[in-house]
Amino acid sequence: MKKSLLCLSVTESTLKENLNIINRYRGKIDIVELRADFMNKSGYSGIHGFPDSAGLPVILTLRRKVDGGRFTGTEGERRKILLAGLKGNYSYIDLEHDNSDNVIEKTVKTSKITVIRSIHDFTGVPDNIAAVVSRISRNSREIAKAALLPRNSKDFLRLLQAYEELKGIRKILVGMGDYGVPTRILAGKLGSFISYTSKNKGGAAPGHIPVDDMAGLYRFSMVTEKTSVYGVAGNPVMHTSSPVIHNMGYIKLGLDAVYVPFLVDNLDSFMKAVRLLGVKGISVTIPHKETVIPFLCGTDESVKSIGACNTVFLKGGKFYGTNTDAEGFLKPLMRMFAGNIPEGLKATVIGAGGAARSAVYALVKKGIDVLILNRTAERAEKLAAEMGCSWSGTGQGSALETADRVKDYSDIIVQATRVGMEPDIHGDPLPGYSFTGKEIVYDMVYKPKETVFLKRALKAGCRVVYGIDMLIEQAKVQFKIFTNRDFPFRHFEL
């Protein structure tokens, strides 16, 4: 299979500004798409000379608004601009599947330019998309392109099935939006002729990944059918720093591997999708740490005891689960106590989900008396019964009553919910509690690094543990499980 090309879509208002962007990323890209629909009308003068100035193969695109572009002029105006461009040395022109401009079509037929015949669907992934793509092209010279916006994991699975059905056929198949992000990174493995990128996130289309990340972090140019794929599954997930940690490790060790984010709303569809992709390892995050367990062939003692799984790995063609959160949670805390946690400590853990279960398990194993707080009292009571802890519901009663309970379990206070996580950065999981400065405060949220909760604790003089430290530590353990290699950095910061 020929390697996929990384295409920079330039969306500046003038040709000069677009050339400046190309020069900034030259050496990281293979081809350029001039999104002429983003340009000012005054900028079209000289459009025919743009490919020669760019010094790279260029696709000419003048996308209509109905197809997700910005061009709102008449078809006559559109024809005039495209014909002016066709006088230049463009390598490709992107024309919609329903283009009926005979003048443009005739001009293209008599030129050396290759047509990318495209279709855009912002409503999802049709059941028959493979059949649609296979008949878009009007002749053997054309390249069929379908840009689709998966709305959920079922759509993502359907898109991967289309790649499989179209294997060996030259095409451009793109998943837009957050659900489609893996298809952009893995174009070389999936067999898409081109993957698109922009200078900034989003850029010319939903889900565009910045050039520096595509070329650097994800090493797009080296991804092939043989590349090992790993990733993180969650909802939300695009905020995660896990790809940085794992991919930097792969780069340092020179491994033919890539780690990508998977937005997941349906585990059944997702687990079928990762089978199609040949994914070898998955980091599991909120809200799937508990619900992923039934999809596994087996789990170890950590999963059985915690009741949550954050690491799925392939062994003998089957998926198994373990949990690295407890170990990752403890390591920063152990450093705070110089490796030896004293006896008689009492801790509060806020939350009763997968992350909280790992924290409670780790603390109890170290002999710490734990109080579990959760908005849904039944969940707190259930976890407390399993782990031998105290509990309290926060959904009833005042914030001050909750704060009074915490005072008796305040040596360590652990926040293990989504509260304070991007984009809801203003949330505080314990608003009624006033820190004394004696507490060790641990927030498992890692974006933002300093949550409202931690800022309050720092202001009171508390020692704090950042969620990013836990993320890095548990990722190091995952890295070893996935690759059978030690994480290559002793000290790693984000």
Secondary structure as a PSIPRED ss2 file (coil, helix, strand):
# PSIPRED VFORMAT (PSIPRED V4.0)

   1 M C   1.000  0.000  0.000
   2 K C   1.000  0.000  0.000
   3 K C   1.000  0.000  0.000
   4 S C   1.000  0.000  0.000
   5 L E   0.000  0.000  1.000
   6 L E   0.000  0.000  1.000
   7 C E   0.000  0.000  1.000
   8 L E   0.000  0.000  1.000
   9 S E   0.000  0.000  1.000
  10 V E   0.000  0.000  1.000
  11 T C   1.000  0.000  0.000
  12 E C   1.000  0.000  0.000
  13 S C   1.000  0.000  0.000
  14 T C   1.000  0.000  0.000
  15 L H   0.000  1.000  0.000
  16 K H   0.000  1.000  0.000
  17 E H   0.000  1.000  0.000
  18 N H   0.000  1.000  0.000
  19 L H   0.000  1.000  0.000
  20 N H   0.000  1.000  0.000
  21 I H   0.000  1.000  0.000
  22 I H   0.000  1.000  0.000
  23 N H   0.000  1.000  0.000
  24 R H   0.000  1.000  0.000
  25 Y H   0.000  1.000  0.000
  26 R C   1.000  0.000  0.000
  27 G C   1.000  0.000  0.000
  28 K C   1.000  0.000  0.000
  29 I C   1.000  0.000  0.000
  30 D C   1.000  0.000  0.000
  31 I E   0.000  0.000  1.000
  32 V E   0.000  0.000  1.000
  33 E E   0.000  0.000  1.000
  34 L E   0.000  0.000  1.000
  35 R E   0.000  0.000  1.000
  36 A H   0.000  1.000  0.000
  37 D H   0.000  1.000  0.000
  38 F H   0.000  1.000  0.000
  39 M C   1.000  0.000  0.000
  40 N C   1.000  0.000  0.000
  41 K H   0.000  1.000  0.000
  42 S H   0.000  1.000  0.000
  43 G H   0.000  1.000  0.000
  44 Y H   0.000  1.000  0.000
  45 S C   1.000  0.000  0.000
  46 G C   1.000  0.000  0.000
  47 I H   0.000  1.000  0.000
  48 H H   0.000  1.000  0.000
  49 G H   0.000  1.000  0.000
  50 F H   0.000  1.000  0.000
  51 P H   0.000  1.000  0.000
  52 D H   0.000  1.000  0.000
  53 S H   0.000  1.000  0.000
  54 A H   0.000  1.000  0.000
  55 G C   1.000  0.000  0.000
  56 L C   1.000  0.000  0.000
  57 P C   1.000  0.000  0.000
  58 V E   0.000  0.000  1.000
  59 I E   0.000  0.000  1.000
  60 L E   0.000  0.000  1.000
  61 T E   0.000  0.000  1.000
  62 L C   1.000  0.000  0.000
  63 R C   1.000  0.000  0.000
  64 R E   0.000  0.000  1.000
  65 K H   0.000  1.000  0.000
  66 V H   0.000  1.000  0.000
  67 D H   0.000  1.000  0.000
  68 G C   1.000  0.000  0.000
  69 G C   1.000  0.000  0.000
  70 R C   1.000  0.000  0.000
  71 F E   0.000  0.000  1.000
  72 T C   1.000  0.000  0.000
  73 G C   1.000  0.000  0.000
  74 T C   1.000  0.000  0.000
  75 E H   0.000  1.000  0.000
  76 G H   0.000  1.000  0.000
  77 E H   0.000  1.000  0.000
  78 R H   0.000  1.000  0.000
  79 R H   0.000  1.000  0.000
  80 K H   0.000  1.000  0.000
  81 I H   0.000  1.000  0.000
  82 L H   0.000  1.000  0.000
  83 L H   0.000  1.000  0.000
  84 A H   0.000  1.000  0.000
  85 G H   0.000  1.000  0.000
  86 L H   0.000  1.000  0.000
  87 K C   1.000  0.000  0.000
  88 G C   1.000  0.000  0.000
  89 N C   1.000  0.000  0.000
  90 Y C   1.000  0.000  0.000
  91 S C   1.000  0.000  0.000
  92 Y E   0.000  0.000  1.000
  93 I E   0.000  0.000  1.000
  94 D E   0.000  0.000  1.000
  95 L E   0.000  0.000  1.000
  96 E E   0.000  0.000  1.000
  97 H C   1.000  0.000  0.000
  98 D C   1.000  0.000  0.000
  99 N C   1.000  0.000  0.000
 100 S C   1.000  0.000  0.000
 101 D C   1.000  0.000  0.000
 102 N H   0.000  1.000  0.000
 103 V H   0.000  1.000  0.000
 104 I H   0.000  1.000  0.000
 105 E H   0.000  1.000  0.000
 106 K H   0.000  1.000  0.000
 107 T H   0.000  1.000  0.000
 108 V H   0.000  1.000  0.000
 109 K H   0.000  1.000  0.000
 110 T C   1.000  0.000  0.000
 111 S C   1.000  0.000  0.000
 112 K C   1.000  0.000  0.000
 113 I C   1.000  0.000  0.000
 114 T E   0.000  0.000  1.000
 115 V E   0.000  0.000  1.000
 116 I E   0.000  0.000  1.000
 117 R E   0.000  0.000  1.000
 118 S E   0.000  0.000  1.000
 119 I E   0.000  0.000  1.000
 120 H E   0.000  0.000  1.000
 121 D E   0.000  0.000  1.000
 122 F C   1.000  0.000  0.000
 123 T C   1.000  0.000  0.000
 124 G C   1.000  0.000  0.000
 125 V C   1.000  0.000  0.000
 126 P C   1.000  0.000  0.000
 127 D C   1.000  0.000  0.000
 128 N C   1.000  0.000  0.000
 129 I H   0.000  1.000  0.000
 130 A H   0.000  1.000  0.000
 131 A H   0.000  1.000  0.000
 132 V H   0.000  1.000  0.000
 133 V H   0.000  1.000  0.000
 134 S H   0.000  1.000  0.000
 135 R C   1.000  0.000  0.000
 136 I C   1.000  0.000  0.000
 137 S C   1.000  0.000  0.000
 138 R C   1.000  0.000  0.000
 139 N C   1.000  0.000  0.000
 140 S C   1.000  0.000  0.000
 141 R C   1.000  0.000  0.000
 142 E C   1.000  0.000  0.000
 143 I E   0.000  0.000  1.000
 144 A E   0.000  0.000  1.000
 145 K E   0.000  0.000  1.000
 146 A E   0.000  0.000  1.000
 147 A E   0.000  0.000  1.000
 148 L E   0.000  0.000  1.000
 149 L C   1.000  0.000  0.000
 150 P C   1.000  0.000  0.000
 151 R C   1.000  0.000  0.000
 152 N C   1.000  0.000  0.000
 153 S H   0.000  1.000  0.000
 154 K H   0.000  1.000  0.000
 155 D H   0.000  1.000  0.000
 156 F H   0.000  1.000  0.000
 157 L H   0.000  1.000  0.000
 158 R H   0.000  1.000  0.000
 159 L H   0.000  1.000  0.000
 160 L H   0.000  1.000  0.000
 161 Q H   0.000  1.000  0.000
 162 A H   0.000  1.000  0.000
 163 Y H   0.000  1.000  0.000
 164 E H   0.000  1.000  0.000
 165 E H   0.000  1.000  0.000
 166 L C   1.000  0.000  0.000
 167 K C   1.000  0.000  0.000
 168 G C   1.000  0.000  0.000
 169 I C   1.000  0.000  0.000
 170 R C   1.000  0.000  0.000
 171 K E   0.000  0.000  1.000
 172 I E   0.000  0.000  1.000
 173 L E   0.000  0.000  1.000
 174 V E   0.000  0.000  1.000
 175 G E   0.000  0.000  1.000
 176 M C   1.000  0.000  0.000
 177 G H   0.000  1.000  0.000
 178 D H   0.000  1.000  0.000
 179 Y H   0.000  1.000  0.000
 180 G H   0.000  1.000  0.000
 181 V H   0.000  1.000  0.000
 182 P H   0.000  1.000  0.000
 183 T H   0.000  1.000  0.000
 184 R H   0.000  1.000  0.000
 185 I H   0.000  1.000  0.000
 186 L C   1.000  0.000  0.000
 187 A H   0.000  1.000  0.000
 188 G H   0.000  1.000  0.000
 189 K H   0.000  1.000  0.000
 190 L H   0.000  1.000  0.000
 191 G C   1.000  0.000  0.000
 192 S C   1.000  0.000  0.000
 193 F C   1.000  0.000  0.000
 194 I E   0.000  0.000  1.000
 195 S E   0.000  0.000  1.000
 196 Y E   0.000  0.000  1.000
 197 T E   0.000  0.000  1.000
 198 S E   0.000  0.000  1.000
 199 K C   1.000  0.000  0.000
 200 N C   1.000  0.000  0.000
 201 K C   1.000  0.000  0.000
 202 G E   0.000  0.000  1.000
 203 G C   1.000  0.000  0.000
 204 A C   1.000  0.000  0.000
 205 A C   1.000  0.000  0.000
 206 P C   1.000  0.000  0.000
 207 G C   1.000  0.000  0.000
 208 H E   0.000  0.000  1.000
 209 I E   0.000  0.000  1.000
 210 P E   0.000  0.000  1.000
 211 V H   0.000  1.000  0.000
 212 D H   0.000  1.000  0.000
 213 D H   0.000  1.000  0.000
 214 M H   0.000  1.000  0.000
 215 A H   0.000  1.000  0.000
 216 G H   0.000  1.000  0.000
 217 L H   0.000  1.000  0.000
 218 Y C   1.000  0.000  0.000
 219 R C   1.000  0.000  0.000
 220 F H   0.000  1.000  0.000
 221 S H   0.000  1.000  0.000
 222 M H   0.000  1.000  0.000
 223 V C   1.000  0.000  0.000
 224 T C   1.000  0.000  0.000
 225 E C   1.000  0.000  0.000
 226 K C   1.000  0.000  0.000
 227 T C   1.000  0.000  0.000
 228 S E   0.000  0.000  1.000
 229 V E   0.000  0.000  1.000
 230 Y E   0.000  0.000  1.000
 231 G E   0.000  0.000  1.000
 232 V E   0.000  0.000  1.000
 233 A E   0.000  0.000  1.000
 234 G E   0.000  0.000  1.000
 235 N C   1.000  0.000  0.000
 236 P C   1.000  0.000  0.000
 237 V C   1.000  0.000  0.000
 238 M C   1.000  0.000  0.000
 239 H C   1.000  0.000  0.000
 240 T C   1.000  0.000  0.000
 241 S C   1.000  0.000  0.000
 242 S H   0.000  1.000  0.000
 243 P H   0.000  1.000  0.000
 244 V H   0.000  1.000  0.000
 245 I H   0.000  1.000  0.000
 246 H H   0.000  1.000  0.000
 247 N H   0.000  1.000  0.000
 248 M H   0.000  1.000  0.000
 249 G H   0.000  1.000  0.000
 250 Y H   0.000  1.000  0.000
 251 I H   0.000  1.000  0.000
 252 K H   0.000  1.000  0.000
 253 L H   0.000  1.000  0.000
 254 G C   1.000  0.000  0.000
 255 L C   1.000  0.000  0.000
 256 D C   1.000  0.000  0.000
 257 A E   0.000  0.000  1.000
 258 V E   0.000  0.000  1.000
 259 Y E   0.000  0.000  1.000
 260 V E   0.000  0.000  1.000
 261 P E   0.000  0.000  1.000
 262 F E   0.000  0.000  1.000
 263 L E   0.000  0.000  1.000
 264 V C   1.000  0.000  0.000
 265 D C   1.000  0.000  0.000
 266 N C   1.000  0.000  0.000
 267 L H   0.000  1.000  0.000
 268 D H   0.000  1.000  0.000
 269 S H   0.000  1.000  0.000
 270 F H   0.000  1.000  0.000
 271 M H   0.000  1.000  0.000
 272 K H   0.000  1.000  0.000
 273 A H   0.000  1.000  0.000
 274 V H   0.000  1.000  0.000
 275 R H   0.000  1.000  0.000
 276 L H   0.000  1.000  0.000
 277 L H   0.000  1.000  0.000
 278 G C   1.000  0.000  0.000
 279 V E   0.000  0.000  1.000
 280 K E   0.000  0.000  1.000
 281 G E   0.000  0.000  1.000
 282 I E   0.000  0.000  1.000
 283 S E   0.000  0.000  1.000
 284 V E   0.000  0.000  1.000
 285 T C   1.000  0.000  0.000
 286 I C   1.000  0.000  0.000
 287 P C   1.000  0.000  0.000
 288 H C   1.000  0.000  0.000
 289 K C   1.000  0.000  0.000
 290 E C   1.000  0.000  0.000
 291 T C   1.000  0.000  0.000
 292 V C   1.000  0.000  0.000
 293 I H   0.000  1.000  0.000
 294 P H   0.000  1.000  0.000
 295 F H   0.000  1.000  0.000
 296 L C   1.000  0.000  0.000
 297 C C   1.000  0.000  0.000
 298 G E   0.000  0.000  1.000
 299 T E   0.000  0.000  1.000
 300 D C   1.000  0.000  0.000
 301 E H   0.000  1.000  0.000
 302 S H   0.000  1.000  0.000
 303 V H   0.000  1.000  0.000
 304 K H   0.000  1.000  0.000
 305 S H   0.000  1.000  0.000
 306 I H   0.000  1.000  0.000
 307 G C   1.000  0.000  0.000
 308 A C   1.000  0.000  0.000
 309 C C   1.000  0.000  0.000
 310 N C   1.000  0.000  0.000
 311 T E   0.000  0.000  1.000
 312 V E   0.000  0.000  1.000
 313 F E   0.000  0.000  1.000
 314 L E   0.000  0.000  1.000
 315 K E   0.000  0.000  1.000
 316 G C   1.000  0.000  0.000
 317 G C   1.000  0.000  0.000
 318 K E   0.000  0.000  1.000
 319 F E   0.000  0.000  1.000
 320 Y E   0.000  0.000  1.000
 321 G E   0.000  0.000  1.000
 322 T E   0.000  0.000  1.000
 323 N C   1.000  0.000  0.000
 324 T C   1.000  0.000  0.000
 325 D H   0.000  1.000  0.000
 326 A H   0.000  1.000  0.000
 327 E H   0.000  1.000  0.000
 328 G H   0.000  1.000  0.000
 329 F H   0.000  1.000  0.000
 330 L H   0.000  1.000  0.000
 331 K H   0.000  1.000  0.000
 332 P H   0.000  1.000  0.000
 333 L H   0.000  1.000  0.000
 334 M H   0.000  1.000  0.000
 335 R H   0.000  1.000  0.000
 336 M H   0.000  1.000  0.000
 337 F C   1.000  0.000  0.000
 338 A C   1.000  0.000  0.000
 339 G C   1.000  0.000  0.000
 340 N C   1.000  0.000  0.000
 341 I C   1.000  0.000  0.000
 342 P C   1.000  0.000  0.000
 343 E C   1.000  0.000  0.000
 344 G C   1.000  0.000  0.000
 345 L C   1.000  0.000  0.000
 346 K E   0.000  0.000  1.000
 347 A E   0.000  0.000  1.000
 348 T E   0.000  0.000  1.000
 349 V E   0.000  0.000  1.000
 350 I E   0.000  0.000  1.000
 351 G C   1.000  0.000  0.000
 352 A C   1.000  0.000  0.000
 353 G C   1.000  0.000  0.000
 354 G H   0.000  1.000  0.000
 355 A H   0.000  1.000  0.000
 356 A H   0.000  1.000  0.000
 357 R H   0.000  1.000  0.000
 358 S H   0.000  1.000  0.000
 359 A H   0.000  1.000  0.000
 360 V H   0.000  1.000  0.000
 361 Y H   0.000  1.000  0.000
 362 A H   0.000  1.000  0.000
 363 L H   0.000  1.000  0.000
 364 V H   0.000  1.000  0.000
 365 K H   0.000  1.000  0.000
 366 K C   1.000  0.000  0.000
 367 G C   1.000  0.000  0.000
 368 I C   1.000  0.000  0.000
 369 D E   0.000  0.000  1.000
 370 V E   0.000  0.000  1.000
 371 L E   0.000  0.000  1.000
 372 I E   0.000  0.000  1.000
 373 L E   0.000  0.000  1.000
 374 N E   0.000  0.000  1.000
 375 R C   1.000  0.000  0.000
 376 T C   1.000  0.000  0.000
 377 A H   0.000  1.000  0.000
 378 E H   0.000  1.000  0.000
 379 R H   0.000  1.000  0.000
 380 A H   0.000  1.000  0.000
 381 E H   0.000  1.000  0.000
 382 K H   0.000  1.000  0.000
 383 L H   0.000  1.000  0.000
 384 A H   0.000  1.000  0.000
 385 A H   0.000  1.000  0.000
 386 E H   0.000  1.000  0.000
 387 M H   0.000  1.000  0.000
 388 G C   1.000  0.000  0.000
 389 C C   1.000  0.000  0.000
 390 S E   0.000  0.000  1.000
 391 W E   0.000  0.000  1.000
 392 S E   0.000  0.000  1.000
 393 G E   0.000  0.000  1.000
 394 T C   1.000  0.000  0.000
 395 G C   1.000  0.000  0.000
 396 Q C   1.000  0.000  0.000
 397 G C   1.000  0.000  0.000
 398 S C   1.000  0.000  0.000
 399 A H   0.000  1.000  0.000
 400 L H   0.000  1.000  0.000
 401 E H   0.000  1.000  0.000
 402 T H   0.000  1.000  0.000
 403 A H   0.000  1.000  0.000
 404 D H   0.000  1.000  0.000
 405 R H   0.000  1.000  0.000
 406 V H   0.000  1.000  0.000
 407 K H   0.000  1.000  0.000
 408 D C   1.000  0.000  0.000
 409 Y C   1.000  0.000  0.000
 410 S C   1.000  0.000  0.000
 411 D C   1.000  0.000  0.000
 412 I E   0.000  0.000  1.000
 413 I E   0.000  0.000  1.000
 414 V E   0.000  0.000  1.000
 415 Q E   0.000  0.000  1.000
 416 A C   1.000  0.000  0.000
 417 T C   1.000  0.000  0.000
 418 R C   1.000  0.000  0.000
 419 V C   1.000  0.000  0.000
 420 G C   1.000  0.000  0.000
 421 M C   1.000  0.000  0.000
 422 E C   1.000  0.000  0.000
 423 P C   1.000  0.000  0.000
 424 D C   1.000  0.000  0.000
 425 I C   1.000  0.000  0.000
 426 H C   1.000  0.000  0.000
 427 G C   1.000  0.000  0.000
 428 D C   1.000  0.000  0.000
 429 P C   1.000  0.000  0.000
 430 L C   1.000  0.000  0.000
 431 P C   1.000  0.000  0.000
 432 G C   1.000  0.000  0.000
 433 Y C   1.000  0.000  0.000
 434 S C   1.000  0.000  0.000
 435 F C   1.000  0.000  0.000
 436 T C   1.000  0.000  0.000
 437 G C   1.000  0.000  0.000
 438 K C   1.000  0.000  0.000
 439 E C   1.000  0.000  0.000
 440 I E   0.000  0.000  1.000
 441 V E   0.000  0.000  1.000
 442 Y E   0.000  0.000  1.000
 443 D E   0.000  0.000  1.000
 444 M C   1.000  0.000  0.000
 445 V C   1.000  0.000  0.000
 446 Y C   1.000  0.000  0.000
 447 K C   1.000  0.000  0.000
 448 P C   1.000  0.000  0.000
 449 K C   1.000  0.000  0.000
 450 E C   1.000  0.000  0.000
 451 T C   1.000  0.000  0.000
 452 V H   0.000  1.000  0.000
 453 F H   0.000  1.000  0.000
 454 L H   0.000  1.000  0.000
 455 K H   0.000  1.000  0.000
 456 R H   0.000  1.000  0.000
 457 A H   0.000  1.000  0.000
 458 L H   0.000  1.000  0.000
 459 K H   0.000  1.000  0.000
 460 A C   1.000  0.000  0.000
 461 G C   1.000  0.000  0.000
 462 C C   1.000  0.000  0.000
 463 R E   0.000  0.000  1.000
 464 V E   0.000  0.000  1.000
 465 V E   0.000  0.000  1.000
 466 Y C   1.000  0.000  0.000
 467 G H   0.000  1.000  0.000
 468 I H   0.000  1.000  0.000
 469 D H   0.000  1.000  0.000
 470 M H   0.000  1.000  0.000
 471 L H   0.000  1.000  0.000
 472 I H   0.000  1.000  0.000
 473 E H   0.000  1.000  0.000
 474 Q H   0.000  1.000  0.000
 475 A H   0.000  1.000  0.000
 476 K H   0.000  1.000  0.000
 477 V H   0.000  1.000  0.000
 478 Q H   0.000  1.000  0.000
 479 F H   0.000  1.000  0.000
 480 K H   0.000  1.000  0.000
 481 I H   0.000  1.000  0.000
 482 F H   0.000  1.000  0.000
 483 T H   0.000  1.000  0.000
 484 N C   1.000  0.000  0.000
 485 R C   1.000  0.000  0.000
 486 D C   1.000  0.000  0.000
 487 F C   1.000  0.000  0.000
 488 P C   1.000  0.000  0.000
 489 F C   1.000  0.000  0.000
 490 R C   1.000  0.000  0.000
 491 H C   1.000  0.000  0.000
 492 F C   1.000  0.000  0.000
 493 E C   1.000  0.000  0.000
 494 L C   1.000  0.000  0.000
